[in-house]
Amino acid sequence: MLEDLVADQRKRVLEYAQRLRPGFSDEDLRHVHDFPDVYGDPGFQFEEGQLAGYSAARIALEAQLLARRARGVTGVQETLLTR
C-alpha cells in the first residue's frame, strides 16, 4: 500500500517537473537543486514534500516491522509495504 503511494507520488512529481522543463528525467529528479526553475516552483515543492512524507512513513513503518520481527512478534501486516 505505501509502496503504491510512494510510486504514484514519485510519478506525479516527475510529471510536474516535466511540465516545467520538458525532457526532465528521473535522474534529474535526484539532482533537482541543479534546476532552479523546477525546484523553485511552489507547486513542485508541494508535490515533492508529499513524496518525502510518504517515503518517511514507509521507512518508519519498515523500521517498526523489523523491530517487531526481531522481538519475535508474529502476525505483522507486511502487506502495508508491498503491493
N, C-alpha and C positions, 0 to 999 in steps of 0.2 A: 504494500500500500504506500509506504513512504518512498520507496524506490520509484513508484509511478509518479508521485507528486514531484520529486526531485527531477526526474527525466522530463516531465511535461513543462516544468518551470524553466529548466535549462533551455529547452526548445523555444519557449516563449521569449526568454532573454536574448537568445541568438537571433530570432526573427525580428525583435525590436531593434537590435543593433544593425541588422541588415537593412532595415527601412531607413535608418540614419546614414548608413555607409554601405552601399551595395558592394557585395563581394567580401564582406566581413565574415571571417571563418571562425570555427570552433577554437582553433589555435589562437586567433586574435583575441578571443574572449579571455584567454588565460593571461593576456598582456594588455588588458583593456586600458590601463593607465597610459599606454602609448598612443591612445586615440582620444584626445581631449574632447573632440566633437561628440563622441559617443559617451564617454564616461561623465562628461559634464551635463548630460541631458537628465532633467529631473525624472522623466518617465522611465528612462533606463535605470537610474539609480533605485527607483521604487521596485522595479521588476527584479533587479539584482539583489536587493535587500530581501525580497520574498524568497529567492533561491537560497540565500545564506541562511535564512531562518529554517527552511525545510531541511537543509543539509545539517544544520546544527541539531535539529530534533532527531534526525536519523542517527547521527553519531551518538547522541546521548542515549537513545533507546538501545542501540547496539551495545554500548558500554554496560547498560543495566542488564541486558540479556547475558552478556559474557560473565558478569559478576554473579548472576544467579546460577548460571551453569557451573561456575567454579565452586559455588557453595553446595552444589548438588540439588538445586531446586529443579523439579521436573514440571512438565506441562506448560512451559513458557510459550506464548504465542509468537513464534518467529515469523509467522506469515505477515506481520505488520511491516517487516523489512523487505520482503520479496514480493514478486508479482504473483 
